[in-house]
């Protein structure tokens, strides 16, 4: 199985981008992994709904009907690192699907994407900016892989 992470907007802070690249490279040891960054659209209408719809249109172009789509959203299910690893293993055992995690834009997800999602995941009760969420998620995905392999990264 392959895992993709789709994000809206690029990382503006070099130190976060460096950390992201580090964990993306480490993940390649365990699973096929790639990232897709959709540039943030300038919201000329200042409408939250218009921005979410524009992002939704771009996201729908990048996922297929067979993809396992997991949204990262504050209203999603929370897991401990070990529980997350167990969930990842369940996904990895599913035949023929690509796992696609999506971190949306600042307004969240349009209804179309919410309806398409197979699951919604929350990283914490706290709120992180999108750049930090990318790095924290990648670290947790890497941690999950090391847990599944019985490696000492997660003590």
DSSP file (Angstrom, degrees, kcal/mol; ACC not computed):
  #  RESIDUE AA STRUCTURE BP1 BP2  ACC     N-H-->O    O-->H-N    N-H-->O    O-->H-N    TCO  KAPPA ALPHA  PHI   PSI    X-CA   Y-CA   Z-CA
    1    1 A X              0   0    0      0, 0.0    31,-0.7     0, 0.0     2,-0.3   0.000 360.0 360.0 360.0 146.6    0.0    0.0    0.0
    2    2 A X  E     -a   32   0A   0     95,-0.4    97,-2.5    29,-0.1     2,-0.4  -0.822 360.0-148.5-107.3 149.1    1.1    3.5   -0.7
    3    3 A X  E     -ab  33  99A   0     29,-3.1    31,-1.8    -2,-0.3     2,-0.4  -0.971  13.3-173.7-119.9 133.5    0.5    6.5    1.6
    4    4 A X  E     -ab  34 100A   0     95,-2.8    97,-2.9    -2,-0.4     2,-0.5  -0.939  12.3-155.7-122.0 148.1    0.0   10.1    0.4
    5    5 A X  E     -ab  35 101A   0     29,-2.0    31,-2.6    -2,-0.4     2,-0.5  -0.987  10.7-166.2-121.2 119.4   -0.4   13.3    2.3
    6    6 A X  E     +ab  36 102A   0     95,-3.0    97,-2.7    -2,-0.5     2,-0.3  -0.911  11.9 179.9-105.9 130.2   -2.2   16.1    0.6
    7    7 A X  E     -ab  37 103A   0     29,-2.7    31,-3.2    -2,-0.5     2,-0.5  -0.916  27.1-128.9-128.3 155.1   -1.9   19.6    2.1
    8    8 A X  E    S+a   38   0A   0     95,-1.1    31,-0.2    96,-0.3    32,-0.1  -0.910  78.8   3.7-101.0 124.9   -3.3   23.0    1.2
    9    9 A X  S    S-     0   0    0     29,-3.7    29,-0.2    -2,-0.5     2,-0.2   0.271  85.0 -91.6  80.6 151.0   -0.6   25.7    1.1
   10   10 A X        -     0   0    0     27,-0.1     2,-0.5     1,-0.1   121,-0.1  -0.509  42.5 -91.8 -95.7 163.1    3.2   25.3    1.5
   11   11 A X        -     0   0    0     -2,-0.2    -1,-0.1     1,-0.2    -2,-0.1  -0.632  32.7-169.7 -76.3 125.1    5.3   25.5    4.6
   12   12 A X        +     0   0    0     -2,-0.5     2,-0.5     1,-0.0    -1,-0.2   0.709  65.5  76.7 -87.8 -22.4    6.5   29.1    5.0
   13   13 A X     >  -     0   0    0      1,-0.1     4,-2.1     2,-0.0     3,-0.5  -0.807  69.5-149.4 -98.8 124.8    9.0   28.4    7.8
   14   14 A X  H  > S+     0   0    0     -2,-0.5     4,-2.7     1,-0.2     5,-0.2   0.877  95.6  56.0 -60.3 -41.2   12.3   26.7    6.8
   15   15 A X  H  > S+     0   0    0      1,-0.2     4,-1.7     2,-0.2    -1,-0.2   0.861 109.7  46.6 -63.8 -33.9   12.8   24.9   10.0
   16   16 A X  H  > S+     0   0    0     -3,-0.5     4,-2.5     2,-0.2    -1,-0.2   0.895 111.9  50.6 -72.1 -40.1    9.4   23.2    9.7
   17   17 A X  H  X S+     0   0    0     -4,-2.1     4,-2.4     2,-0.2    -2,-0.2   0.888 109.3  51.9 -63.3 -38.8   10.1   22.3    6.0
   18   18 A X  H  X S+     0   0    0     -4,-2.7     4,-2.0     2,-0.2    -1,-0.2   0.923 111.3  46.5 -63.7 -44.8   13.4   20.8    7.0
   19   19 A X  H  X S+     0   0    0     -4,-1.7     4,-2.2     2,-0.2     5,-0.2   0.896 111.3  52.2 -63.5 -40.7   11.7   18.6    9.7
   20   20 A X  H  X S+     0   0    0     -4,-2.5     4,-2.5     1,-0.2    -2,-0.2   0.931 109.4  48.8 -60.7 -46.8    9.0   17.6    7.2
   21   21 A X  H  X S+     0   0    0     -4,-2.4     4,-2.1     1,-0.2    -1,-0.2   0.874 108.5  55.3 -61.6 -38.4   11.6   16.5    4.7
   22   22 A X  H  X S+     0   0    0     -4,-2.0     4,-2.1     1,-0.2    -1,-0.2   0.946 112.8  40.1 -60.3 -50.2   13.5   14.6    7.3
   23   23 A X  H  X S+     0   0    0     -4,-2.2     4,-2.2     2,-0.2    -2,-0.2   0.849 112.2  56.0 -72.2 -33.1   10.4   12.5    8.3
   24   24 A X  H  X S+     0   0    0     -4,-2.5     4,-0.9    -5,-0.2    -1,-0.2   0.910 110.1  46.7 -62.2 -40.8    9.2   12.1    4.7
   25   25 A X  H >< S+     0   0    0     -4,-2.1     3,-0.6    -5,-0.2     4,-0.4   0.910 110.9  51.5 -66.8 -43.0   12.6   10.6    3.9
   26   26 A X  H >< S+     0   0    0     -4,-2.1     3,-1.4     1,-0.2     4,-0.3   0.869 103.6  58.9 -62.2 -36.7   12.5    8.3    6.9
   27   27 A X  H >X S+     0   0    0     -4,-2.2     4,-2.2     1,-0.3     3,-2.0   0.801  88.8  72.7 -63.9 -28.6    9.1    7.0    6.0
   28   28 A X  T << S+     0   0    0     -4,-0.9    -1,-0.3    -3,-0.6    -2,-0.2   0.760  87.6  64.6 -58.8 -24.5   10.4    5.8    2.6
   29   29 A X  T <4 S+     0   0    0     -3,-1.4    -1,-0.3    -4,-0.4    -2,-0.2   0.775 114.7  29.1 -66.5 -26.4   12.1    3.0    4.5
   30   30 A X  T <4 S-     0   0    0     -3,-2.0     2,-0.3     1,-0.3    -2,-0.2   0.765 127.9  -0.8-106.6 -33.3    8.8    1.6    5.6
   31   31 A X  S  < S-     0   0    0     -4,-2.2     2,-0.4   -28,-0.0    -1,-0.3  -0.993  78.3 -86.7-158.8 152.4    6.2    2.4    2.9
   32   32 A X  E     +a    2   0A   0    -31,-0.7   -29,-3.1    -2,-0.3     2,-0.4  -0.568  58.0 177.2 -64.8 123.8    5.8    4.2   -0.4
   33   33 A X  E     +a    3   0A   0     -2,-0.4     2,-0.3   -31,-0.2   -29,-0.2  -0.994  13.2 164.7-138.0 136.7    5.1    7.8    0.6
   34   34 A X  E     -a    4   0A   0    -31,-1.8   -29,-2.0    -2,-0.4     2,-0.4  -0.972  21.4-140.3-144.3 163.5    4.5   11.0   -1.3
   35   35 A X  E     -a    5   0A   0     -2,-0.3     2,-0.4   -31,-0.2   -29,-0.2  -0.946   6.0-163.0-124.4 146.6    3.2   14.4   -0.6
   36   36 A X  E     -a    6   0A   0    -31,-2.6   -29,-2.7    -2,-0.4     2,-0.6  -0.997   7.5-161.6-127.1 125.2    1.0   16.7   -2.7
   37   37 A X  E     -a    7   0A   0     -2,-0.4     2,-0.6   -31,-0.2   -29,-0.2  -0.938   2.6-159.0-111.1 122.2    0.8   20.4   -2.0
   38   38 A X  E     -a    8   0A   0    -31,-3.2   -29,-3.7    -2,-0.6     3,-0.1  -0.875  27.8-117.9 -97.1 121.8   -2.1   22.3   -3.4
   39   39 A X        -     0   0    0     -2,-0.6     2,-0.2   -31,-0.2    -1,-0.0  -0.277  32.4-103.6 -59.5 142.6   -1.3   26.0   -3.5
   40   40 A X        -     0   0    0    -32,-0.1     2,-0.4     1,-0.1    -1,-0.1  -0.458  35.4-129.3 -64.7 135.8   -3.5   28.2   -1.4
   41   41 A X        -     0   0    0     -2,-0.2     2,-0.4    10,-0.1    -1,-0.1  -0.712  19.3-116.0 -87.3 136.6   -6.1   30.1   -3.5
   42   42 A X        -     0   0    0     -2,-0.4     2,-1.3     1,-0.1     3,-0.2  -0.605  26.4-136.8 -70.3 127.4   -6.4   33.8   -3.0
   43   43 A X    >   +     0   0    0     -2,-0.4     3,-0.8     1,-0.2    -1,-0.1  -0.696  30.2 172.3 -93.0  89.3   -9.9   34.3   -1.7
   44   44 A X  T 3  S+     0   0    0     -2,-1.3    -1,-0.2     1,-0.2    -2,-0.0   0.796  78.4  50.1 -68.7 -29.2  -11.0   37.4   -3.7
   45   45 A X  T 3  S-     0   0    0     -3,-0.2    -1,-0.2     2,-0.2     3,-0.1   0.573  98.8-134.7 -86.8  -8.0  -14.6   37.1   -2.5
   46   46 A X    <   +     0   0    0     -3,-0.8     2,-0.6     1,-0.2    -2,-0.1   0.733  57.9 143.0  58.2  22.9  -13.6   36.9    1.2
   47   47 A X     >  -     0   0    0      1,-0.2     4,-2.1     2,-0.0    -1,-0.2  -0.841  47.5-155.4 -98.2 123.9  -16.1   34.1    1.5
   48   48 A X  H  > S+     0   0    0     -2,-0.6     4,-2.4     1,-0.2     5,-0.2   0.905  98.1  51.7 -58.9 -43.1  -15.1   31.1    3.7
   49   49 A X  H  > S+     0   0    0      1,-0.2     4,-2.4     2,-0.2    -1,-0.2   0.889 107.8  51.5 -64.1 -40.3  -17.5   28.9    1.7
   50   50 A X  H  > S+     0   0    0      2,-0.2     4,-2.3     1,-0.2    -1,-0.2   0.905 110.7  48.8 -64.7 -41.0  -15.9   29.9   -1.6
   51   51 A X  H  X S+     0   0    0     -4,-2.1     4,-2.2     2,-0.2    -2,-0.2   0.930 112.4  47.6 -64.1 -45.5  -12.4   29.2   -0.3
   52   52 A X  H  X S+     0   0    0     -4,-2.4     4,-2.4     1,-0.2    58,-0.5   0.885 112.2  50.1 -63.9 -38.2  -13.5   25.8    1.0
   53   53 A X  H  X S+     0   0    0     -4,-2.4     4,-2.4     2,-0.2    -1,-0.2   0.905 109.2  50.7 -67.6 -40.9  -15.2   24.9   -2.3
   54   54 A X  H  X S+     0   0    0     -4,-2.3     4,-1.7     2,-0.2    -2,-0.2   0.916 113.2  46.2 -62.0 -43.0  -12.1   25.9   -4.4
   55   55 A X  H  X S+     0   0    0     -4,-2.2     4,-2.6     1,-0.2    -2,-0.2   0.907 110.6  53.6 -64.8 -41.5  -10.0   23.7   -2.1
   56   56 A X  H  X S+     0   0    0     -4,-2.4     4,-2.8     1,-0.2    -2,-0.2   0.907 106.0  52.7 -59.6 -43.5  -12.5   20.9   -2.4
   57   57 A X  H  X S+     0   0    0     -4,-2.4     4,-1.0     1,-0.2    -1,-0.2   0.913 111.9  45.7 -59.4 -43.2  -12.5   21.0   -6.2
   58   58 A X  H  X S+     0   0    0     -4,-1.7     4,-0.5     1,-0.2    -2,-0.2   0.889 113.1  49.7 -67.6 -39.9   -8.7   20.7   -6.2
   59   59 A X  H >X S+     0   0    0     -4,-2.6     3,-1.6     1,-0.2     4,-0.5   0.919 106.0  55.4 -65.3 -43.4   -8.7   17.9   -3.6
   60   60 A X  H >< S+     0   0    0     -4,-2.8     3,-0.6     1,-0.3    -1,-0.2   0.790 101.5  59.3 -63.0 -27.2  -11.3   15.9   -5.6
   61   61 A X  H 3< S+     0   0    0     -4,-1.0    -1,-0.3     1,-0.2    -2,-0.2   0.724 107.6  47.5 -69.3 -20.5   -9.1   16.0   -8.7
   62   62 A X  H << S+     0   0    0     -3,-1.6     2,-0.4    -4,-0.5    -1,-0.2   0.427 101.4  69.0-107.1  -0.4   -6.3   14.2   -6.7
   63   63 A X    <<  -     0   0    0     -3,-0.6     2,-0.2    -4,-0.5     6,-0.0  -0.914  66.1-146.2-119.6 149.4   -8.2   11.3   -5.1
   64   64 A X    >   -     0   0    0     -2,-0.4     3,-0.9     1,-0.1    -2,-0.1  -0.588  30.8-105.4-106.4 171.2   -9.8    8.3   -6.7
   65   65 A X  T 3  S+     0   0    0      1,-0.2    -1,-0.1    -2,-0.2    -2,-0.0   0.721 120.0  49.9 -68.2 -20.3  -12.9    6.3   -5.9
   66   66 A X  T 3  S+     0   0    0      2,-0.1    32,-0.3    30,-0.0    -1,-0.2   0.532  85.2 111.5 -96.4  -6.2  -10.7    3.5   -4.4
   67   67 A X    <   -     0   0    0     -3,-0.9     2,-0.8    30,-0.2    32,-0.2  -0.378  69.6-128.8 -68.0 144.4   -8.5    5.7   -2.2
   68   68 A X  E     -c   99   0A   0     30,-3.2    32,-3.4    -2,-0.1     2,-0.5  -0.867  32.5-158.1 -90.4 109.4   -8.9    5.3    1.6
   69   69 A X  E     -c  100   0A   0     -2,-0.8    49,-2.8    47,-0.3    50,-1.5  -0.820  15.6-178.4-103.9 123.4   -9.3    9.0    2.5
   70   70 A X  E     -cd 101 119A   0     30,-3.1    32,-2.3    -2,-0.5     2,-0.3  -0.976  13.1-152.7-121.9 118.6   -8.6   10.2    6.1
   71   71 A X  E     -cd 102 120A   0     48,-2.5    50,-3.7    -2,-0.5     2,-0.7  -0.703  10.2-139.1 -89.1 139.5   -9.2   13.9    6.9
   72   72 A X  E     +cd 103 121A   0     30,-2.8    32,-0.6    -2,-0.3     2,-0.3  -0.895  44.5 148.4 -96.5 114.8   -7.2   15.5    9.6
   73   73 A X  E >   -     0   0A   0     48,-2.7     3,-2.2    -2,-0.7    -2,-0.0  -0.996  58.9-118.8-151.3 145.0   -9.7   17.7   11.5
   74   74 A X  E 3  S+     0   0A   0     -2,-0.3    48,-0.1     1,-0.3    -1,-0.0   0.704 113.7  56.1 -61.4 -19.7  -10.2   18.9   15.0
   75   75 A X  E 3  S+     0   0A   0     46,-0.1    -1,-0.3     2,-0.0    47,-0.1   0.361  91.0 103.6 -93.3   5.3  -13.5   17.1   15.2
   76   76 A X  E <  S-     0   0A   0     -3,-2.2    45,-0.3    45,-0.2     2,-0.2  -0.093  83.3 -73.2 -81.8-178.4  -12.1   13.7   14.3
   77   77 A X  E     - d   0 121A   0     43,-2.7    45,-2.5     1,-0.0     2,-0.3  -0.541  45.8-138.4 -75.8 137.1  -11.3   10.7   16.4
   78   78 A X  E     - d   0 122A   0     -2,-0.2     2,-0.3    43,-0.2    45,-0.1  -0.774  21.1-175.2 -98.5 143.9   -8.2   10.9   18.6
   79   79 A X        -     0   0    0     43,-0.5     2,-0.1    -2,-0.3    42,-0.0  -0.954  25.7-122.9-131.0 150.9   -5.7    8.1   19.1
   80   80 A X     >  -     0   0    0     -2,-0.3     4,-2.7     1,-0.1     5,-0.2  -0.414  45.6 -99.2 -74.4 170.3   -2.7    7.5   21.3
   81   81 A X  H  > S+     0   0    0      1,-0.2     4,-2.1     2,-0.2     5,-0.1   0.897 126.3  47.5 -61.4 -39.7    0.4    6.8   19.2
   82   82 A X  H  > S+     0   0    0      2,-0.2     4,-2.1     1,-0.2    -1,-0.2   0.910 112.3  48.8 -69.0 -41.8    0.0    3.0   19.8
   83   83 A X  H  > S+     0   0    0      2,-0.2     4,-2.2     1,-0.2    -2,-0.2   0.894 110.4  52.1 -63.1 -39.2   -3.7    3.1   18.9
   84   84 A X  H  X S+     0   0    0     -4,-2.7     4,-2.7     2,-0.2    -2,-0.2   0.914 107.9  51.4 -63.1 -42.6   -2.8    5.1   15.7
   85   85 A X  H  X S+     0   0    0     -4,-2.1     4,-2.4     1,-0.2    -2,-0.2   0.917 109.4  50.5 -59.8 -43.1   -0.2    2.5   14.8
   86   86 A X  H  X S+     0   0    0     -4,-2.1     4,-1.9     2,-0.2    -1,-0.2   0.901 111.2  48.5 -61.2 -41.6   -2.8   -0.2   15.2
   87   87 A X  H  X S+     0   0    0     -4,-2.2     4,-2.2     2,-0.2    -2,-0.2   0.902 109.4  52.3 -66.1 -41.1   -5.2    1.7   13.0
   88   88 A X  H  X S+     0   0    0     -4,-2.7     4,-2.9     1,-0.2    -2,-0.2   0.912 107.3  53.1 -60.3 -42.3   -2.5    2.2   10.4
   89   89 A X  H  X S+     0   0    0     -4,-2.4     4,-1.7     1,-0.2    -1,-0.2   0.908 107.0  51.8 -60.6 -41.3   -1.9   -1.6   10.4
   90   90 A X  H  < S+     0   0    0     -4,-1.9     4,-0.4     1,-0.2    -1,-0.2   0.923 111.9  46.5 -60.3 -43.3   -5.6   -2.2    9.8
   91   91 A X  H >< S+     0   0    0     -4,-2.2     3,-1.5     1,-0.2    -2,-0.2   0.920 109.6  53.7 -64.3 -42.9   -5.4    0.2    6.8
   92   92 A X  H 3< S+     0   0    0     -4,-2.9    -1,-0.2     1,-0.3    -2,-0.2   0.799 103.9  57.5 -62.4 -28.5   -2.2   -1.4    5.5
   93   93 A X  T 3< S+     0   0    0     -4,-1.7     2,-0.3    -5,-0.2    -1,-0.3   0.593  82.2 103.5 -78.6 -10.6   -4.0   -4.8    5.6
   94   94 A X  S X  S-     0   0    0     -3,-1.5     3,-0.8    -4,-0.4     2,-0.2  -0.573  80.1-114.6 -74.3 130.7   -6.7   -3.6    3.3
   95   95 A X  T 3  S-     0   0    0     -2,-0.3    -1,-0.1     1,-0.2    -2,-0.1  -0.437  78.9 -11.1 -72.5 135.5   -6.2   -4.9   -0.2
   96   96 A X  T 3  S+     0   0    0     -2,-0.2     2,-0.3     1,-0.2    -1,-0.2   0.565  94.1 126.6  65.4  16.2   -5.4   -2.6   -3.1
   97   97 A X    <   -     0   0    0     -3,-0.8     2,-0.5    -6,-0.2   -95,-0.4  -0.789  51.6-138.8-107.9 151.4   -6.2    0.7   -1.6
   98   98 A X        -     0   0    0     -2,-0.3   -30,-3.2   -32,-0.3     2,-0.6  -0.906  21.0-133.3-101.9 134.7   -4.0    3.8   -1.3
   99   99 A X  E     -bc   3  68A   0    -97,-2.5   -95,-2.8    -2,-0.5     2,-0.5  -0.779  24.3-172.0 -89.0 123.0   -4.2    5.6    2.0
  100  100 A X  E     -bc   4  69A   0    -32,-3.4   -30,-3.1    -2,-0.6     2,-0.4  -0.956   5.9-168.2-123.1 113.9   -4.6    9.4    1.5
  101  101 A X  E     -bc   5  70A   0    -97,-2.9   -95,-3.0    -2,-0.5     2,-0.4  -0.814  10.6-160.2 -96.0 140.1   -4.4   11.7    4.5
  102  102 A X  E     -bc   6  71A   0    -32,-2.3   -30,-2.8    -2,-0.4     2,-0.6  -0.982  15.5-167.7-129.0 127.0   -5.6   15.3    3.9
  103  103 A X  E     -bc   7  72A   0    -97,-2.7   -95,-1.1    -2,-0.4   -30,-0.1  -0.961  27.6-152.9-106.8 115.2   -4.8   18.4    5.9
  104  104 A X        -     0   0    0     -2,-0.6   -96,-0.3   -32,-0.6     5,-0.1   0.053  19.4 -81.2 -79.8-172.0   -7.2   21.1    4.7
  105  105 A X  B >   -E  108   0B   0      3,-0.6     3,-1.5   -98,-0.1    -1,-0.2  -0.069  58.4 -77.7 -81.2-173.9   -7.0   24.9    4.5
  106  106 A X  T 3  S+     0   0    0      1,-0.3     3,-0.1    -2,-0.0    -1,-0.1   0.693 128.2  50.9 -65.1 -19.4   -7.6   27.3    7.4
  107  107 A X  T 3  S-     0   0    0      1,-0.4    -1,-0.3   -59,-0.1     2,-0.3   0.470 107.0-125.3 -97.2  -1.5  -11.4   27.0    7.1
  108  108 A X  B <   -E  105   0B   0     -3,-1.5    -3,-0.6   -56,-0.0    -1,-0.4  -0.657  47.9 -29.9  93.8-152.4  -11.6   23.2    7.2
  109  109 A X        -     0   0    0     -2,-0.3   -56,-0.1    -5,-0.1   -57,-0.1  -0.829  51.0-121.8-113.8 143.5  -13.3   21.0    4.7
  110  110 A X    >>  -     0   0    0    -58,-0.5     4,-2.0    -2,-0.3     3,-0.6  -0.375  37.4-105.5 -70.7 158.9  -16.3   21.5    2.4
  111  111 A X  H 3> S+     0   0    0      1,-0.2     4,-2.7     2,-0.2     5,-0.2   0.837 117.7  62.9 -57.3 -36.0  -19.1   19.0    2.8
  112  112 A X  H 3> S+     0   0    0      1,-0.2     4,-1.3     2,-0.2    -1,-0.2   0.903 107.7  42.0 -57.5 -43.5  -18.2   17.2   -0.5
  113  113 A X  H <> S+     0   0    0     -3,-0.6     4,-1.6     2,-0.2    -1,-0.2   0.890 112.3  54.1 -72.3 -40.2  -14.8   16.2    1.0
  114  114 A X  H  < S+     0   0    0     -4,-2.0    -2,-0.2     1,-0.2    -1,-0.2   0.903 109.6  48.3 -59.8 -40.6  -16.3   15.3    4.4
  115  115 A X  H  < S+     0   0    0     -4,-2.7    -1,-0.2     1,-0.2    -2,-0.2   0.834 111.3  50.4 -68.9 -32.0  -18.8   13.0    2.6
  116  116 A X  H  < S+     0   0    0     -4,-1.3   -47,-0.3    -5,-0.2    -1,-0.2   0.755  90.0 102.5 -76.1 -25.1  -16.0   11.4    0.6
  117  117 A X     <  -     0   0    0     -4,-1.6   -47,-0.2     1,-0.1     3,-0.1  -0.270  57.4-157.7 -65.9 143.1  -13.8   10.7    3.6
  118  118 A X  S    S+     0   0    0    -49,-2.8     2,-0.3     1,-0.3   -48,-0.2   0.713  79.7   0.9 -86.4 -26.1  -13.6    7.2    5.1
  119  119 A X  E     -d   70   0A   0    -50,-1.5   -48,-2.5     2,-0.0     2,-0.4  -0.987  60.2-140.1-157.5 155.7  -12.5    8.6    8.5
  120  120 A X  E     -d   71   0A   0     -2,-0.3   -43,-2.7   -50,-0.2     2,-0.4  -0.993  22.6-164.8-122.4 130.3  -11.7   11.9   10.2
  121  121 A X  E     -d   77   0A   0    -50,-3.7   -48,-2.7    -2,-0.4     2,-0.4  -0.927   8.4-157.6-119.7 134.5   -8.7   12.0   12.5
  122  122 A X  E     -d   78   0A   0    -45,-2.5   -43,-0.5    -2,-0.4   -48,-0.1  -0.937   5.5-160.0-109.4 135.2   -7.8   14.6   15.2
  123  123 A X  S    S-     0   0    0     -2,-0.4     2,-0.3     1,-0.3    -1,-0.1   0.714  72.2 -21.8 -83.4 -21.1   -4.2   15.0   16.3
  124  124 A X        -     0   0    0      2,-0.2    -1,-0.3     1,-0.1     4,-0.1  -0.975  57.2-106.6-174.1 163.2   -5.1   16.7   19.5
  125  125 A X  S    S+     0   0    0     -2,-0.3     2,-0.1    -3,-0.1    -1,-0.1   0.678 102.1  82.1 -74.1 -18.0   -7.7   18.7   21.4
  126  126 A X  S    S-     0   0    0     -3,-0.1     2,-0.4     1,-0.0    -2,-0.2  -0.449  85.3-121.0 -81.0 160.1   -5.3   21.6   20.8
  127  127 A X        -     0   0    0     -2,-0.1     2,-0.3    -4,-0.1    -2,-0.1  -0.889  26.4-169.8-104.9 133.6   -5.2   23.5   17.5
  128  128 A X        -     0   0    0     -2,-0.4    -4,-0.0    -4,-0.1     2,-0.0  -0.886  29.1-107.1-116.4 150.4   -2.0   23.7   15.5
  129  129 A X     >  -     0   0    0     -2,-0.3     4,-2.6     1,-0.1     5,-0.2  -0.366  40.2-105.2 -69.1 162.9   -1.3   25.9   12.5
  130  130 A X  H  > S+     0   0    0      1,-0.2     4,-1.8     2,-0.2     5,-0.1   0.828 118.2  54.4 -63.5 -33.9   -1.2   24.0    9.2
  131  131 A X  H  > S+     0   0    0      2,-0.2     4,-1.4     1,-0.2    -1,-0.2   0.930 113.2  42.0 -66.0 -44.1    2.6   24.0    8.8
  132  132 A X  H  > S+     0   0    0      1,-0.2     4,-3.1     2,-0.2     5,-0.3   0.883 109.5  58.7 -69.8 -37.7    3.1   22.5   12.3
  133  133 A X  H  X S+     0   0    0     -4,-2.6     4,-2.7     1,-0.2     5,-0.2   0.896 103.5  53.2 -58.7 -39.8    0.3   20.0   11.8
  134  134 A X  H  X S+     0   0    0     -4,-1.8     4,-2.3     2,-0.2    -1,-0.2   0.948 113.2  42.3 -59.1 -49.2    2.1   18.7    8.7
  135  135 A X  H  X S+     0   0    0     -4,-1.4     4,-2.3     2,-0.2    -2,-0.2   0.933 115.6  48.3 -65.8 -46.6    5.3   18.1   10.7
  136  136 A X  H  X S+     0   0    0     -4,-3.1     4,-2.0     1,-0.2    -1,-0.2   0.900 112.4  49.7 -62.6 -40.4    3.6   16.7   13.7
  137  137 A X  H  X S+     0   0    0     -4,-2.7     4,-2.5    -5,-0.3    -1,-0.2   0.932 110.2  49.7 -64.2 -44.7    1.5   14.3   11.6
  138  138 A X  H  X S+     0   0    0     -4,-2.3     4,-2.5    -5,-0.2    -1,-0.2   0.895 109.6  51.7 -62.5 -39.4    4.5   13.0    9.7
  139  139 A X  H  X S+     0   0    0     -4,-2.3     4,-2.7     1,-0.2    -1,-0.2   0.913 111.3  47.8 -62.6 -41.0    6.4   12.4   12.9
  140  140 A X  H  X S+     0   0    0     -4,-2.0     4,-2.4     2,-0.2    -2,-0.2   0.859 110.4  51.3 -69.3 -34.9    3.4   10.4   14.2
  141  141 A X  H  X S+     0   0    0     -4,-2.5     4,-1.9     2,-0.2    -2,-0.2   0.914 112.2  46.7 -66.3 -42.0    3.1    8.4   11.0
  142  142 A X  H  X S+     0   0    0     -4,-2.5     4,-2.1     2,-0.2    -2,-0.2   0.927 111.5  51.4 -62.5 -45.4    6.9    7.6   11.3
  143  143 A X  H  X S+     0   0    0     -4,-2.7     4,-2.4     1,-0.2    -2,-0.2   0.909 107.4  53.7 -58.5 -42.8    6.4    6.7   14.9
  144  144 A X  H  X S+     0   0    0     -4,-2.4     4,-2.5     1,-0.2    -1,-0.2   0.906 107.6  50.7 -59.3 -42.1    3.5    4.4   14.0
  145  145 A X  H  X S+     0   0    0     -4,-1.9     4,-1.6     1,-0.2    -1,-0.2   0.903 110.5  48.2 -64.6 -40.4    5.7    2.6   11.5
  146  146 A X  H  <>S+     0   0    0     -4,-2.1     5,-2.8     2,-0.2     4,-0.5   0.870 110.6  52.0 -68.7 -35.0    8.5    2.1   14.1
  147  147 A X  H ><5S+     0   0    0     -4,-2.4     3,-1.2     1,-0.2    -2,-0.2   0.937 109.2  50.0 -63.1 -45.8    5.9    0.8   16.5
  148  148 A X  H 3<5S+     0   0    0     -4,-2.5    -1,-0.2     1,-0.3    -2,-0.2   0.817 113.3  46.1 -63.5 -30.6    4.6   -1.7   14.0
  149  149 A X  T 3<5S-     0   0    0     -4,-1.6    -1,-0.3    -5,-0.2    -2,-0.2   0.450 112.3-119.5 -90.8  -1.6    8.2   -2.9   13.3
  150  150 A X  T < 5 +     0   0    0     -3,-1.2    -3,-0.2    -4,-0.5     2,-0.2   0.775  58.8 156.2  70.8  25.8    9.0   -3.1   17.0
  151  151 A X    > < -     0   0    0     -5,-2.8     3,-0.7    -6,-0.2    -1,-0.2  -0.502  52.5-115.6 -86.9 157.5   11.8   -0.6   16.6
  152  152 A X  T 3  S+     0   0    0      1,-0.2    -1,-0.1    -2,-0.2    -5,-0.1   0.343  88.2  99.2 -80.1   7.9   13.0    1.4   19.6
  153  153 A X  T 3  S+     0   0    0      1,-0.2     2,-0.8    -7,-0.1    -1,-0.2   0.920  83.3  52.6 -59.7 -43.0   12.0    4.9   18.4
  154  154 A X    <         0   0    0     -3,-0.7    -1,-0.2   -11,-0.2    -4,-0.0  -0.837 360.0 360.0 -94.7 107.0    8.8    4.8   20.6
  155  155 A X              0   0    0     -2,-0.8    -1,-0.1     0, 0.0    -2,-0.1   0.483 360.0 360.0 -79.2 360.0   10.0    3.9   24.1
